[in-house]
Every structure is written in structure tokens, then in C-alpha cells.
């Protein structure tokens, strides 16, 4: 069990922020930390890892005190049983895949077992820069598990991957996390990823937990108005006959919509917009190529 009550003054894109988080994380669960940029999600992970020292509070992991401001206890990262997976892999380019794991504390035999678990045993002698993005992230996960940590921290770990690779790694991470029973904290801006992977979610805004519980309850709730609001980036605006067509990037999809003069008066490529769609009877078509087996 992880018990935390942590406070820290920090700077966010919106100015000064007083981060104050308190809660209990159950053994073996996958807890998602969800919220807007600058809310304090990554700062929380870095405090848990010992990379940032809180201004006040206490952190206890399985009965061991990792931080206590009153008693002046602050265990350094190397004394904390954690595995940390970053978005940018952070692998050592001058080492082989296997050496990256043994440097993190795995024996050669354990390193090969971890590589077999993530499907990369045959690439043990390869340098990381010869691997694909998905393969490198699998190595990063295996390295994070090398010390058999009590706590696995995933900081937007899959954000840089393409949709198909990301989907498969999400499924694999669910399997590995449940098989090993490692308590996991997942920071992600991807709503679908949070709902798919997490048992529970802390919704953080302005350094506070504003809601917590099952992802479907906290992040979805009742939706009966039949309306979708989708964030999009404007790629281009062009005139076709008597209408103006706006090309938008919605997620990873490029779509064209027709706009009117009032909507387009101050719109230009590079702007971010919200596409509001009413769809009381949408057609849902299952994508067989990315569905779980």
C-alpha cells in the first residue's frame, strides 16, 4: 500500500501553483493520473521517484517511509523501489539491449527472461538505435522492471507511438502489469488509454484531486445530449465553388468540413478549434485490424 500526502509550490504554464495531493494507492492496482497540462501530473511522479523533493508531507510505501518532511527523511531515487518509463525511451545508445537491462540491475539471465516477456529476446545484442520506436519502448519497459520494483511509473510512455503500435503495447502492458502484480501509476492525456488500462483514476486540476474512482465513472458520466466536442488543428482553408472548405486534423485523421463566413472570419492554418457534432444515431464499425484477440 502507498500512502501519500504531498505538497509543493511549483510553476505552471498558468502561473504559480500550490500542489497538494493526498490519497492511498492499493497494492497491484493501475492508477491513472489524468488532467490538463500543468496540473501537476508529472510533478507527482517525480516526487514519488525522488527526483523532486516536496516542500511538505509524507510518503510511505509498504510501511517504509520514503519521505517525511517533519523527520527530514528523503530517500534518494536509487534507494526507492521504482521503475520509471519516459516518453523518449531514455535508453543508453552505447549499450546493447541486454546491457541496458543489466546496467539497471538485472542479472544476465533475468535480463533475457524480461526480454522474452516483451518479445525481444532475439534482439538482445542489438544497439537501441537499430530498433523501431515500439521495440525501444518495450526495452524501456523491460528495463524499468529489471529491479522488480514495488512501483512502476509510466509518464506518457506511449504518446510518441503510432496508433497500431500504441494499441498493442497498451494490451501488453495490461498483461504484464497484472501478471507481475506491480502497482502502477499511469500519466496520460489519452482518454481511451486511461479507460482501457486503469482500474482507478485521479482527475487532477490545478494541483488538486477533483474526482477519483473508476475511469468510466469519473471521466465519462452520463452523456445523453448526443453531442461530441472534438479538439482539432486547422491544416488548410480553401475555396471550392461557392463554399469554403476547412481541412482539420482530428486525432490522427484528416477531415474536410464546410465552414461559413462568420466561423472563418479570423481562422487560419495552425489554429486549434473544437468541432461540435450532433450524432444521435452514430454508426459504429469495428476495426478488425486493431481489435483485441
Buried (B, 14 or more C-beta within 10 A) or exposed (E): EBBBBBBBEBEBEEEEBEBBBEBEBEEEBBBBBBBEEBBBBBBBBBBBBBBBEBEBBBBBBEEEBBBBBEEEEBBEEEEBBBBBBBBEBBBEEEBBBBBBBBEBBBEEEBBBBBBEBBEBBEBBEBBBEEBEBBBBBBBBBBBBBBBEBBBBBBBBBBBBBEEEBBBBBBBBBBEBBEEBEBBBBBBBEBEEBBBBBBBBBBBBBBBBBEBBEEBEEBBEEEEEEEEEEBEBBBBEBEEEEEEBBBBBBBEEEEBEBEBEEEEEEEBEEEEEBEBEEEEEEEEEEEEEEEEEE
